[in-house]
């Protein structure tokens, strides 16, 4: 059974003990209920739309058949529709905060992590000690190799690379390289060079940690 939330609105100022929100619940792509939480710690209000009461009951029965959820305090909670919806709301918050942080960081940094909730970033400096943009790193074979080596090392350490501004395809790399080099450079895919499989990088509550290393570009 497919259960999802759409039209999610978060009310951060009202969120005290729980996440305050409103959303539409869809079951198997059918609008089934209106959901909301006041953020005061009470239960999520789930109200079936007219004529969808039976479908809502089916969703409730389905979620109760799912495995229990292990909490951070090392005990389990039985799954039900309210808990399922709460987890969807939490995931939506994480995704939105992740995208916001990534948009802010990725122009001048290589953004990585083992999850979207704890991002780290590293950067490259030019001779003037200023940060070198990722676009600059893609514009020259030597800097591209430095970037590729760093990606490969992070991958070996079990990290995911979340940048969406590093082209996966050779065509994308060529287009970006031409913009900054003015030439007709031909490069293989940077992700292939670094041994990354397709889909191994992002693009998905983040507080970016300071880079563990700064690399000086030797050109």
Backbone bond lengths (Angstrom), bond angles and torsions (degrees), N, CA, C in turn:
res aa  C-N    CA-C-N  psi(-1)  N-CA   C-N-CA  omega(-1)  CA-C   N-CA-C  phi
1 X - - - 1.465 - - 1.526 109.60 -
2 X 1.316 115.73 136.63 1.458 121.91 -179.95 1.521 109.45 -98.22
3 X 1.336 115.44 118.98 1.461 121.39 179.54 1.520 108.07 -124.87
4 X 1.319 117.50 124.53 1.460 120.30 -178.84 1.520 111.01 -147.27
5 X 1.321 114.56 160.95 1.461 121.35 176.11 1.520 109.52 -108.39
6 X 1.312 116.53 141.63 1.452 122.41 175.22 1.527 108.95 -131.53
7 X 1.339 114.55 164.06 1.466 120.58 179.62 1.530 111.48 52.91
8 X 1.331 115.29 44.76 1.466 119.61 -179.25 1.526 110.04 -75.95
9 X 1.309 116.06 129.73 1.461 122.38 174.30 1.530 108.27 -121.44
10 X 1.329 116.02 126.08 1.456 120.98 179.92 1.528 109.62 -101.10
11 X 1.325 115.22 141.35 1.458 120.87 178.63 1.531 107.78 -121.15
12 X 1.329 115.06 80.99 1.456 120.28 -172.38 1.532 112.68 -62.15
13 X 1.315 116.88 -35.27 1.468 120.03 -178.46 1.526 111.80 -65.54
14 X 1.327 117.00 -23.81 1.468 121.20 -179.05 1.521 112.92 -94.61
15 X 1.325 116.60 -9.61 1.468 120.89 -176.06 1.526 110.41 -77.06
16 X 1.316 115.70 111.93 1.457 121.25 178.58 1.536 110.08 -112.25
17 X 1.318 117.00 -72.74 1.467 120.37 -179.80 1.523 111.96 -95.70
18 X 1.310 117.19 -24.11 1.463 122.21 177.18 1.523 108.77 -135.68
19 X 1.317 116.76 172.69 1.465 121.81 179.86 1.534 109.76 -80.47
20 X 1.318 116.37 117.64 1.459 120.68 176.92 1.525 109.12 -78.29
21 X 1.329 116.39 129.63 1.461 119.76 -177.07 1.520 110.41 -162.05
22 X 1.323 114.71 169.23 1.466 122.23 166.75 1.522 106.89 -138.91
23 X 1.332 116.79 148.52 1.464 119.93 -176.70 1.525 110.15 -164.03
24 X 1.323 114.68 165.92 1.458 122.32 174.26 1.525 108.52 -104.37
25 X 1.322 116.75 131.81 1.466 121.79 178.92 1.532 109.29 -96.80
26 X 1.323 114.91 125.43 1.460 121.03 177.32 1.529 109.29 -114.06
27 X 1.318 116.07 132.93 1.463 122.22 176.01 1.525 107.89 -119.14
28 X 1.309 115.52 120.44 1.476 120.90 -176.04 1.527 110.89 51.18
29 X 1.350 115.04 44.56 1.466 123.89 177.19 1.526 114.02 68.13
30 X 1.325 117.75 15.97 1.465 122.10 179.08 1.528 108.83 -113.63
31 X 1.336 117.06 128.28 1.455 120.88 176.28 1.523 108.56 -60.73
32 X 1.319 116.37 120.93 1.465 121.18 -171.61 1.520 113.63 -118.63
33 X 1.346 117.50 -36.45 1.462 118.70 -175.49 1.522 111.18 -157.19
34 X 1.317 114.14 159.61 1.467 122.05 170.00 1.520 107.39 -100.07
35 X 1.342 116.12 135.67 1.461 120.78 -177.99 1.521 109.73 -124.72
36 X 1.329 115.69 146.38 1.457 119.28 176.96 1.520 109.95 -159.20
37 X 1.326 115.01 158.76 1.462 122.87 177.51 1.523 106.58 -143.76
38 X 1.328 116.94 130.13 1.463 120.98 -178.44 1.522 112.74 -78.89
39 X 1.340 117.22 -11.82 1.456 120.53 179.20 1.513 114.31 85.07
40 X 1.332 117.57 6.60 1.464 121.58 -176.75 1.526 113.00 -93.94
41 X 1.323 117.05 -0.09 1.450 119.36 178.60 1.520 114.30 102.85
42 X 1.332 117.43 0.53 1.453 120.63 178.75 1.523 111.70 -82.62
43 X 1.322 114.92 -173.73 1.468 120.17 179.98 1.530 110.83 -73.86
44 X 1.318 115.59 155.44 1.460 121.10 173.57 1.524 108.03 -72.27
45 X 1.304 116.53 130.74 1.466 122.11 178.61 1.519 108.38 -83.31
46 X 1.337 116.82 118.65 1.463 122.47 -179.41 1.522 107.61 -121.11
47 X 1.319 117.03 110.25 1.460 121.96 -175.50 1.525 110.23 -118.04
48 X 1.313 115.90 117.13 1.465 120.37 -179.25 1.518 110.69 -65.85
49 X 1.335 115.98 139.29 1.462 119.15 172.94 1.525 107.68 -74.72
50 X 1.310 116.51 157.39 1.462 121.01 -175.29 1.521 111.65 -57.18
51 X 1.307 115.93 127.36 1.458 121.88 177.77 1.522 114.03 90.32
52 X 1.349 117.59 -3.18 1.475 120.26 -178.11 1.524 111.97 -113.34
53 X 1.318 117.30 17.55 1.458 120.93 -177.91 1.536 111.85 -60.96
54 X 1.316 116.32 -42.74 1.464 119.44 -178.40 1.527 111.22 -66.94
55 X 1.314 116.82 -39.11 1.468 120.70 178.67 1.525 110.16 -64.82
56 X 1.327 116.81 -37.48 1.461 120.14 177.45 1.528 110.32 -65.18
57 X 1.336 116.82 -40.15 1.465 120.63 177.71 1.538 110.90 -62.70
58 X 1.318 115.99 -37.65 1.464 119.89 178.27 1.528 110.81 -65.65
59 X 1.332 115.81 -38.91 1.470 120.21 178.09 1.525 110.63 -65.62
60 X 1.329 116.42 -39.57 1.461 120.61 178.20 1.522 110.77 -62.95
61 X 1.329 116.86 -43.77 1.467 120.89 179.53 1.530 110.84 -65.82
62 X 1.330 115.84 -39.36 1.473 119.52 -179.46 1.523 111.51 -64.19
63 X 1.326 117.59 -47.36 1.467 119.76 -177.46 1.529 111.35 -64.59
64 X 1.329 117.80 -31.76 1.471 120.38 178.07 1.528 111.76 -68.34
65 X 1.332 116.59 -18.87 1.469 120.12 179.29 1.529 112.05 -85.93
66 X 1.337 117.42 -7.37 1.461 121.96 -178.32 1.531 110.36 -79.46
67 X 1.342 117.43 157.93 1.470 120.71 -179.53 1.521 112.30 -61.14
68 X 1.317 115.87 152.83 1.464 121.69 176.00 1.519 109.41 -65.10
69 X 1.331 116.16 157.92 1.457 122.80 -178.39 1.523 109.51 -106.00
70 X 1.327 116.40 127.53 1.458 120.73 177.41 1.517 109.36 -83.87
71 X 1.312 117.03 129.01 1.453 121.70 -177.50 1.525 110.96 -91.27
72 X 1.328 115.43 171.32 1.458 120.88 178.00 1.519 112.45 -67.85
73 X 1.347 116.82 -14.65 1.461 121.46 179.32 1.530 111.49 -95.22
74 X 1.326 115.54 12.60 1.465 123.28 173.04 1.534 113.52 67.71
75 X 1.329 116.52 33.70 1.460 119.28 168.67 1.523 107.68 -133.52
76 X 1.320 116.58 165.73 1.458 120.61 -172.80 1.527 111.76 -107.46
77 X 1.334 114.54 147.80 1.453 122.30 174.30 1.526 108.34 -115.71
78 X 1.328 115.89 131.81 1.466 118.86 176.02 1.516 109.79 -66.51
79 X 1.301 115.80 135.19 1.451 120.17 -179.81 1.528 110.73 -73.79
80 X 1.317 115.00 139.70 1.458 122.08 170.23 1.518 107.42 -148.52
81 X 1.311 117.41 -179.77 1.467 120.07 -174.95 1.523 111.54 -64.79
82 X 1.327 117.74 -39.23 1.464 119.98 -179.60 1.526 111.30 -63.14
83 X 1.338 116.58 -44.79 1.463 119.99 178.92 1.524 110.12 -65.42
84 X 1.314 117.13 -39.38 1.462 122.18 179.33 1.531 110.11 -60.23
85 X 1.331 116.20 -45.84 1.462 120.62 179.35 1.525 110.32 -65.02
86 X 1.324 117.12 -41.90 1.451 120.68 179.05 1.518 112.52 -59.60
87 X 1.310 115.71 -38.09 1.468 119.74 178.54 1.527 110.98 -70.13
88 X 1.332 117.56 -35.04 1.465 120.69 175.77 1.527 110.71 -64.38
89 X 1.322 116.10 -40.40 1.468 120.30 178.79 1.523 109.84 -64.74
90 X 1.339 117.12 -44.59 1.456 120.96 178.18 1.515 112.33 -60.67
91 X 1.323 116.36 -41.88 1.463 120.47 178.80 1.519 111.70 -64.63
92 X 1.331 116.75 -35.67 1.455 120.42 179.05 1.528 110.67 -66.95
93 X 1.324 116.83 -39.39 1.469 120.60 177.65 1.518 110.01 -63.03
94 X 1.332 116.38 -45.95 1.467 120.68 179.93 1.520 110.60 -60.04
95 X 1.331 117.29 -44.64 1.458 120.99 -177.85 1.527 111.36 -63.82
96 X 1.319 117.02 -42.12 1.462 120.05 -179.26 1.524 111.55 -67.83
97 X 1.340 117.14 -40.86 1.458 120.15 178.58 1.525 110.77 -68.34
98 X 1.330 115.67 -35.97 1.468 120.52 177.18 1.523 110.94 -62.27
99 X 1.316 116.76 -47.70 1.463 120.92 -179.30 1.530 111.00 -63.05
100 X 1.317 116.83 -38.16 1.454 121.53 179.09 1.528 110.32 -64.29
101 X 1.331 116.73 -46.39 1.466 120.69 179.88 1.525 110.94 -66.20
102 X 1.340 116.98 -42.08 1.458 120.64 -179.24 1.518 111.45 -62.76
103 X 1.311 117.03 -42.42 1.468 121.30 179.41 1.524 110.70 -60.41
104 X 1.327 116.40 -37.51 1.452 121.44 -178.40 1.534 111.78 -72.76
105 X 1.329 117.28 -34.68 1.465 121.12 -170.13 1.522 115.61 -95.77
106 X 1.340 117.81 -33.64 1.455 118.88 -161.65 1.532 115.35 -71.78
107 X 1.305 119.84 -17.14 1.463 119.99 179.84 1.523 112.14 -62.74
108 X 1.328 116.48 -37.88 1.464 120.55 -175.18 1.526 113.73 -118.46
109 X 1.329 116.93 8.49 1.456 119.69 -176.11 1.524 111.56 -140.97
110 X 1.311 114.74 156.57 1.453 121.97 169.18 1.525 105.67 -94.59
111 X 1.319 116.37 111.52 1.462 121.85 -173.12 1.524 109.15 -98.09
112 X 1.329 116.58 129.06 1.461 119.92 -175.59 1.521 110.71 -146.81
113 X 1.306 116.42 170.79 1.459 121.29 177.83 1.508 110.11 169.72
114 X 1.314 115.93 171.79 1.465 120.88 176.45 1.525 111.09 -96.05
115 X 1.327 116.43 -9.06 1.456 121.64 173.81 1.518 108.09 -155.10
116 X 1.322 116.03 166.03 1.454 120.90 -179.60 1.530 112.39 -76.88
117 X 1.320 117.50 -9.64 1.458 120.01 -178.01 1.524 112.91 -89.15
118 X 1.335 117.66 -14.34 1.464 120.91 179.96 1.528 108.82 -136.76
119 X 1.309 114.92 90.95 1.462 120.06 -178.91 1.516 110.93 -89.81
120 X 1.314 115.58 145.48 1.453 122.53 170.93 1.527 107.04 -125.08
121 X 1.309 115.82 162.37 1.455 117.37 177.58 1.517 110.15 -149.19
122 X 1.313 113.82 148.32 1.450 121.86 175.36 1.513 107.78 -127.50
123 X 1.325 116.53 157.68 1.461 118.66 -177.67 1.519 110.44 -140.86
124 X 1.300 115.66 175.65 1.453 122.80 -177.16 1.526 108.67 -124.74
125 X 1.316 116.99 141.01 1.457 119.95 179.18 1.518 110.58 -115.70
126 X 1.326 115.77 144.22 1.457 121.66 176.65 1.530 109.30 -89.57
127 X 1.314 116.81 -175.93 1.473 120.79 -177.18 1.522 112.29 -61.98
128 X 1.341 116.19 -27.74 1.464 119.15 179.60 1.529 112.09 -82.93
129 X 1.339 115.99 7.80 1.463 124.29 178.07 1.525 113.23 68.20
130 X 1.316 116.02 11.02 1.455 119.85 175.44 1.521 109.45 -90.92
131 X 1.315 115.33 155.34 1.459 119.56 179.02 1.526 110.62 -64.04
132 X 1.321 114.94 138.25 1.462 120.59 175.02 1.523 108.50 -94.69
133 X 1.317 117.57 125.03 1.457 121.55 -179.87 1.521 110.55 -64.26
134 X 1.316 116.25 153.76 1.460 120.64 177.32 1.527 110.22 -59.00
135 X 1.328 116.90 -37.15 1.463 120.47 178.30 1.532 110.97 -60.51
136 X 1.333 116.81 -37.69 1.459 120.50 176.49 1.520 110.57 -66.94
137 X 1.316 117.17 -40.80 1.460 121.24 -179.96 1.525 111.59 -61.30
138 X 1.329 116.48 -27.97 1.459 120.70 179.83 1.525 112.64 -85.45
139 X 1.321 117.81 -7.13 1.457 120.78 -170.25 1.522 114.86 -90.55
140 X 1.323 118.28 -8.70 1.463 120.93 -175.74 1.525 108.99 -139.08
141 X 1.337 118.20 137.30 1.476 120.57 -177.76 1.527 113.96 -53.07
142 X 1.328 117.94 -40.09 1.472 119.94 -177.18 1.525 111.09 -68.39
143 X 1.331 116.43 -43.96 1.457 118.75 -179.66 1.530 110.90 -71.30
144 X 1.316 115.88 -33.11 1.462 119.52 175.43 1.523 110.58 -61.86
145 X 1.324 117.24 -38.68 1.455 120.69 179.41 1.529 111.13 -66.05
146 X 1.342 116.25 -39.65 1.468 120.66 177.07 1.530 109.69 -62.04
147 X 1.321 116.17 -44.48 1.453 120.97 179.06 1.527 110.98 -63.47
148 X 1.327 115.89 -44.07 1.460 121.05 179.08 1.528 111.38 -62.21
149 X 1.325 117.46 -42.15 1.465 121.43 178.99 1.525 111.14 -63.08
150 X 1.338 115.62 -39.90 1.464 119.31 -179.75 1.522 111.20 -67.20
151 X 1.342 116.50 -40.32 1.461 120.78 177.46 1.526 110.41 -61.72
152 X 1.341 116.03 -44.97 1.461 120.61 -179.46 1.530 111.42 -61.90
153 X 1.334 116.62 -40.99 1.472 120.46 -179.71 1.530 111.16 -65.51
154 X 1.324 116.24 -43.11 1.456 119.79 179.00 1.526 111.07 -64.66
155 X 1.329 115.99 -38.35 1.456 120.47 178.29 1.525 111.02 -63.45
156 X 1.329 116.13 -41.54 1.463 120.25 177.94 1.524 111.95 -62.10
157 X 1.326 116.34 -29.98 1.461 121.56 179.95 1.525 112.33 -84.50
158 X 1.338 116.44 3.02 1.456 120.90 175.58 1.511 115.83 89.66
159 X 1.334 117.30 14.18 1.454 120.52 -179.57 1.522 111.30 -91.59
160 X 1.316 115.71 155.20 1.460 122.53 169.99 1.517 108.25 -100.11
161 X 1.319 116.79 144.37 1.463 122.03 174.72 1.519 106.99 -98.65
162 X 1.339 116.59 124.56 1.463 120.42 -173.17 1.525 114.01 -99.68
163 X 1.329 119.03 -8.49 1.472 120.30 -179.25 1.518 111.57 -55.07
164 X 1.319 115.77 134.08 1.467 120.56 173.21 1.522 110.72 -103.98
165 X 1.337 117.33 0.37 1.464 121.41 -178.61 1.528 112.07 -101.32
166 X 1.320 117.24 15.92 1.463 121.69 172.90 1.519 106.60 -112.13
167 X 1.332 118.14 108.26 1.470 121.28 -172.55 1.523 112.52 -59.85
168 X 1.339 114.97 139.11 1.458 121.32 175.91 1.519 111.04 -80.30
169 X 1.335 116.20 -37.45 1.461 119.66 -172.86 1.527 111.41 -92.37
170 X 1.332 117.10 151.65 1.461 120.41 174.97 1.516 112.64 -56.44
171 X 1.355 116.30 -35.79 1.453 120.04 -178.95 1.525 110.66 -64.70
172 X 1.346 115.50 -40.33 1.457 119.46 179.40 1.509 111.93 -65.70
173 X 1.323 117.13 -40.42 1.459 120.96 177.79 1.513 109.92 -64.43
174 X 1.330 117.36 -42.56 1.464 121.01 179.77 1.513 111.44 -60.07
175 X 1.335 116.92 -45.26 1.465 120.60 -178.60 1.515 110.59 -62.51
176 X 1.336 116.77 -43.94 1.461 119.39 -178.30 1.524 110.50 -69.09
177 X 1.305 117.08 -37.88 1.457 120.25 -179.25 1.531 110.83 -65.10
178 X 1.323 116.89 -39.74 1.454 120.30 -178.98 1.524 111.74 -62.41
179 X 1.330 116.12 -37.41 1.460 120.01 -178.07 1.515 111.14 -60.55
180 X 1.336 116.60 -40.01 1.460 119.25 -173.76 1.530 113.57 -98.19
181 X 1.324 117.14 -13.74 1.457 118.23 -179.42 1.523 112.36 -105.99
182 X 1.338 115.25 -24.69 1.449 119.74 -177.36 1.515 112.51 76.02
183 X 1.317 116.33 3.76 1.464 120.26 -177.39 1.511 112.32 -109.51
184 X 1.320 114.42 -174.81 1.457 120.84 179.54 1.525 107.90 -110.00
185 X 1.333 116.01 64.80 1.458 120.91 -174.85 1.520 110.60 -78.76
186 X 1.308 116.65 145.01 1.452 122.87 178.28 1.525 108.31 -118.65
187 X 1.334 116.18 115.52 1.457 120.33 -179.61 1.522 109.87 -124.22
188 X 1.310 116.26 149.01 1.455 120.29 170.00 1.521 108.02 -77.20
189 X 1.326 117.20 167.79 1.454 120.36 179.44 1.516 110.84 -61.65
190 X 1.329 116.11 130.63 1.460 120.69 179.60 1.522 110.79 -63.38
191 X 1.328 116.46 -35.22 1.459 119.37 -178.39 1.522 111.07 -70.28
192 X 1.337 116.99 -34.16 1.461 120.16 176.35 1.516 110.43 -67.43
193 X 1.339 116.29 -40.90 1.463 120.31 178.70 1.523 111.02 -60.23
194 X 1.322 116.25 -37.30 1.461 120.31 -176.81 1.525 112.16 -85.06
195 X 1.323 117.22 0.86 1.453 120.50 178.19 1.514 114.17 77.45
196 X 1.333 118.19 19.80 1.457 121.30 -178.64 1.524 109.96 -89.26
197 X 1.312 116.03 135.44 1.452 120.74 175.96 1.526 109.09 -81.96
198 X 1.317 115.60 155.56 1.452 119.58 179.62 1.529 109.18 -61.16
199 X 1.316 116.27 136.53 1.449 120.27 -179.00 1.514 113.52 87.13
200 X 1.331 118.13 5.92 1.462 120.87 -177.82 1.524 112.40 -88.46
201 X 1.328 116.72 3.27 1.457 118.41 175.48 1.520 108.74 -131.97
202 X 1.317 116.65 172.86 1.451 122.32 -167.03 1.502 115.84 -61.31
203 X 1.141 113.72 -175.46 1.443 119.35 176.55 1.329 143.98 59.17
204 X 5.587 33.45 83.88 0.903 108.41 170.63 1.215 98.52 -175.15
205 X 8.979 160.56 147.46 1.468 135.17 -111.08 1.516 106.71 -55.38
206 X 1.340 115.40 104.58 1.454 119.19 -171.70 1.521 111.47 -113.68
207 X 1.299 115.95 127.99 1.459 121.35 168.95 1.516 106.19 -120.52
208 X 1.321 116.44 108.33 1.460 120.44 -174.92 1.523 110.49 -68.62
209 X 1.302 115.70 130.06 1.457 120.72 177.45 1.523 109.61 -85.04
210 X 1.304 116.42 155.65 1.455 119.95 179.87 1.521 109.88 -66.07
211 X 1.310 115.25 145.75 1.452 121.66 -177.94 1.524 112.38 -55.65
212 X 1.336 116.14 138.90 1.464 119.54 176.19 1.524 112.75 -79.55
213 X 1.310 116.41 -10.25 1.464 118.66 -177.92 1.524 110.42 -158.36
214 X 1.324 115.83 143.47 1.451 121.30 172.79 1.526 107.16 -119.10
215 X 1.321 116.24 130.27 1.458 120.66 -173.88 1.529 110.23 -110.12
216 X 1.317 117.23 125.11 1.445 121.93 178.33 1.526 109.67 -82.72
217 X 1.329 117.13 129.39 1.458 121.27 -179.57 1.531 109.08 -79.94
218 X 1.314 118.12 121.22 1.479 121.10 -175.09 1.512 113.85 -85.87
219 X 1.330 118.02 53.07 1.468 119.70 177.96 1.523 108.57 -138.20
